[in-house]
Amino acid sequence: MTASANRKVERSEILDYVTYEEKRPEIRASAMKAKQLRRVHLGENLTFLFENHETIRYQILEMIRAERIVKEADIQHEIQTYNELLGNDGEIGCTLLVEVEDPVEREKKLREWRGLPEKIYVKLEDGTKVYAKVDERQRDKNKISSVQFLKFACEGKVPVAVGCDFDGYKAETDLTSEQRKALEEDLKDQNV
C-alpha cells in the first residue's frame, strides 16, 4: 500500500502474519522509506519519528508477526493502540526516542529530563512554536521513558523545524524540504 496519510489504520488493511511474511520485504522497504523521510535528529540525544498511516500499519503488522497474533480481539487491540500515535485533524503525531547509550548515564538523564517532553516543539513558518501534547503514560513521578509519544496541534500548518527549549537541552533543527513535503502530505491526507 502506498498511502501516506495520517488517517487511521483499518482492520481490512491488516494481513494475517503468514500472508504478511510473504509480502514483508516489499511492505518493509516502503515503510523504511517513509520513516527515513520523517526521521529528524535534535541534538545528540533526541530522534523524532513523525508517524503516518504507512509507518503505523507497518508497526501493527510487525507486532502481529512477532507475537503470532491471531485472535481478533488482540488484533483490534494492536490497531487501536498504534492508531493512538497518529495525529487527529490538524495534528502531527510522533514517536520521540531519547537515545543515551551508556545505561547509567541514560538512567540519570531520564530522571533529569522528566520535564523535557512538554518543552519539545515544532516551529511553523511564521515562527510560532507549537509545544507537544505529552502522553502521560510515558513517565512516572521520577522519570520519563526513553520512548515518548507526542502530538503537535499545528492546525494543519506544516512545521519548518523541531526544537527543545528545556533547561539543559536547548536545540533546534530545521526540516529539509523533503521532510516538510512528507509532513504536508500527511496533514493534507489525514481525513481521506
C-alpha positions in Angstrom: 0.0 0.0 0.0 1.3 3.4 -0.9 -0.9 5.6 1.3 0.9 8.2 3.3 -2.0 9.6 5.1 -2.4 10.2 8.8 -5.8 8.5 8.6 -6.3 5.7 11.0 -5.3 2.1 10.0 -8.4 -0.1 9.5 -8.8 -3.8 10.2 -9.2 -4.5 6.5 -5.6 -3.3 5.9 -4.1 -5.8 8.3 -2.9 -9.1 6.9 -2.6 -12.3 8.8 1.0 -12.9 9.7 1.6 -15.7 7.2 0.4 -13.5 4.3 2.4 -10.6 5.7 5.5 -12.7 5.8 5.2 -13.3 2.1 4.8 -9.6 1.4 7.1 -8.3 4.1 10.1 -7.3 2.0 8.0 -5.0 -0.2 6.0 -3.6 2.7 9.1 -3.1 4.9 11.0 -1.4 2.1 8.2 1.1 1.6 7.8 1.7 5.3 11.5 2.3 5.8 11.5 4.9 3.1 8.5 6.6 4.7 10.3 6.5 8.1 13.5 7.9 6.7 11.6 10.9 5.3 10.1 11.5 8.8 13.1 10.9 11.0 14.7 14.1 12.5 17.6 14.3 14.9 17.7 17.0 17.5 21.0 17.5 19.3 22.9 14.4 20.4 20.1 12.5 22.2 16.7 13.1 20.6 15.3 11.5 17.5 11.8 12.3 16.2 9.9 9.8 14.0 6.8 11.5 12.7 4.2 8.8 12.2 1.8 8.4 9.4 -0.6 5.8 8.1 2.1 3.7 6.5 4.5 3.7 9.4 1.7 2.7 11.8 0.4 0.0 9.6 3.9 -1.4 9.4 4.3 -1.4 13.2 1.0 -3.2 13.6 1.9 -5.8 11.0 5.3 -6.3 12.7 3.7 -6.8 16.1 1.3 -9.3 14.8 4.1 -11.2 13.0 6.5 -11.1 16.0 3.8 -12.2 18.5 2.0 -14.5 16.1 -1.3 -12.8 17.0 -4.4 -14.4 15.6 -7.2 -13.6 18.0 -9.4 -10.9 16.6 -9.7 -9.0 19.9 -5.9 -8.9 20.1 -5.5 -7.7 16.5 -8.1 -4.9 17.3 -6.1 -4.0 20.4 -2.9 -3.6 18.4 -4.8 -1.4 15.8 -6.3 0.8 18.5 -3.0 1.1 20.4 -0.9 2.1 17.4 -3.6 4.4 15.9 -3.3 6.5 19.0 0.1 7.6 17.8 -1.3 9.3 14.8 -2.4 12.9 15.0 -6.0 13.9 14.8 -7.3 16.5 12.5 -4.7 19.2 12.1 -2.2 17.4 14.3 1.1 15.6 13.7 1.9 12.7 15.9 5.4 11.4 16.5 7.5 9.0 18.5 10.4 10.6 20.2 13.4 8.5 21.1 15.6 9.6 24.0 18.9 8.0 23.0 21.7 7.7 25.5 24.0 4.7 25.0 25.5 4.3 28.5 22.9 2.6 30.7 24.0 4.5 33.9 24.0 7.9 32.1 20.7 7.0 30.4 19.0 6.4 33.8 20.4 9.7 35.1 19.2 11.6 32.1 15.7 10.1 32.1 15.4 11.4 35.7 16.9 14.8 35.0 14.8 15.3 31.8 11.4 14.4 33.4 10.1 17.8 32.3 11.6 17.7 28.8 8.7 16.4 26.8 6.5 19.5 27.3 9.4 21.7 26.2 9.6 20.0 22.8 8.1 22.0 19.9 7.6 22.2 16.2 8.2 25.6 14.7 5.8 26.9 12.0 6.8 29.1 9.1 5.7 32.3 10.9 8.0 31.4 13.8 5.2 30.2 16.1 6.2 27.3 18.4 3.7 24.6 18.9 4.5 22.6 22.0 3.9 18.9 22.4 0.9 17.3 23.9 2.5 14.6 26.0 1.3 11.1 26.6 1.5 10.9 30.4 1.6 7.1 30.3 5.3 7.5 29.2 6.5 8.8 32.5 6.1 8.4 36.2 6.7 10.8 39.1 10.5 10.2 38.9 11.5 9.9 35.3 10.4 9.7 31.6 10.5 6.7 29.4 13.2 6.6 26.7 10.3 6.4 24.2 7.8 9.3 24.2 4.6 9.7 22.2 3.9 13.3 21.3 1.3 15.2 19.3 1.5 18.7 17.9 -1.7 20.7 17.3 -0.3 22.7 14.4 -3.8 23.3 12.9 -2.8 21.7 9.6 0.2 24.0 9.1 3.5 22.4 8.1 6.4 22.7 10.6 9.7 24.0 9.3 11.7 23.0 12.4 11.7 20.9 15.6 13.2 22.1 18.8 13.5 21.9 22.5 13.9 24.7 25.0 14.3 22.7 28.2 17.0 23.9 30.6 19.9 21.7 29.9 18.8 20.6 26.4 18.3 23.5 24.0 18.4 22.7 20.4 16.6 23.3 17.1 16.8 21.5 13.8 15.4 22.8 10.5 13.4 20.3 8.5 14.6 19.6 5.0 12.3 20.4 2.1 11.7 16.6 1.7 10.7 16.3 5.3 8.4 19.3 5.1 6.8 17.9 1.9 6.2 14.5 3.6 4.5 16.1 6.6 2.5 18.3 4.4 1.2 15.2 2.6 0.4 13.6 5.9 -1.6 16.7 7.1 -3.4 17.0 3.8 -4.4 13.4 3.7 -5.5 13.0 7.3 -9.2 12.6 6.6 -9.0 10.6 3.4 
